Amino acid sequence: MLFNLIRRYAIMAVAVPLAAFGARKLSDAVEARRGPSRGTRMLRKGADTLQGRFGRQKKRRFSFGR
C-alpha cells in the first residue's frame, strides 16, 4: 500500500513534468527546422495541459476564470 503511494507520487512529481518538458523541447526543435505546423502546436498544447493539470497551480487574485 505504501509502496504504491510512493510510486504514484514519484510519477506525478518527476515523470509528468519531464514529459511536458520533453514535448515542449521536441516541439521547439521541430519548429526550428520545419516551421510551425499542426503537430508542433499539438505538442506544445499537450505540454501546457500536462503542466496545468499536474504542475504548480497559478494563484489567482480573483477567481473569475474558474
C-alpha positions in Angstrom: 0.0 0.0 0.0 2.7 2.5 1.0 4.9 1.4 -2.0 2.0 2.2 -4.4 1.5 5.6 -2.9 5.3 6.4 -3.1 5.3 5.2 -6.7 2.3 7.3 -7.7 3.9 10.4 -6.1 7.2 9.8 -7.9 5.4 9.5 -11.2 3.5 12.7 -10.6 6.5 14.6 -9.2 9.1 13.5 -11.7 7.8 11.8 -14.8 4.9 14.1 -15.8 7.0 17.3 -15.7 9.8 15.6 -17.6 7.3 14.5 -20.2 6.0 18.0 -20.5 9.5 19.5 -20.8 10.4 16.9 -23.4 7.4 17.6 -25.5 8.0 21.3 -25.4 11.7 20.9 -26.4 10.7 18.5 -29.2 8.2 21.0 -30.4 10.8 23.8 -30.4 13.3 21.7 -32.3 10.9 20.5 -35.0 9.5 24.1 -35.3 13.0 25.5 -35.7 13.8 23.1 -38.6 10.5 22.9 -40.4 8.5 25.9 -39.2 5.2 25.9 -37.3 2.7 23.1 -38.1 -0.3 21.4 -36.5 2.0 18.7 -34.9 4.2 21.3 -33.2 1.1 23.2 -31.9 -0.4 19.9 -30.6 2.9 19.0 -28.8 3.0 22.4 -27.2 -0.6 22.3 -26.2 -0.2 18.9 -24.7 2.8 20.1 -22.6 0.7 23.0 -21.4 -2.1 20.7 -20.5 0.2 18.4 -18.6 1.7 21.3 -16.7 -1.6 22.8 -16.0 -3.1 19.6 -14.7 -0.2 18.2 -12.7 2.1 21.1 -12.3 2.0 24.0 -9.9 -1.2 25.9 -10.0 -1.0 29.6 -10.5 -2.6 31.5 -7.7 -5.1 33.9 -8.9 -6.1 37.1 -7.2 -9.6 37.0 -8.4 -11.2 33.7 -9.5 -13.3 34.9 -12.4 -12.0 32.3 -14.8 -12.8 29.2 -12.7 
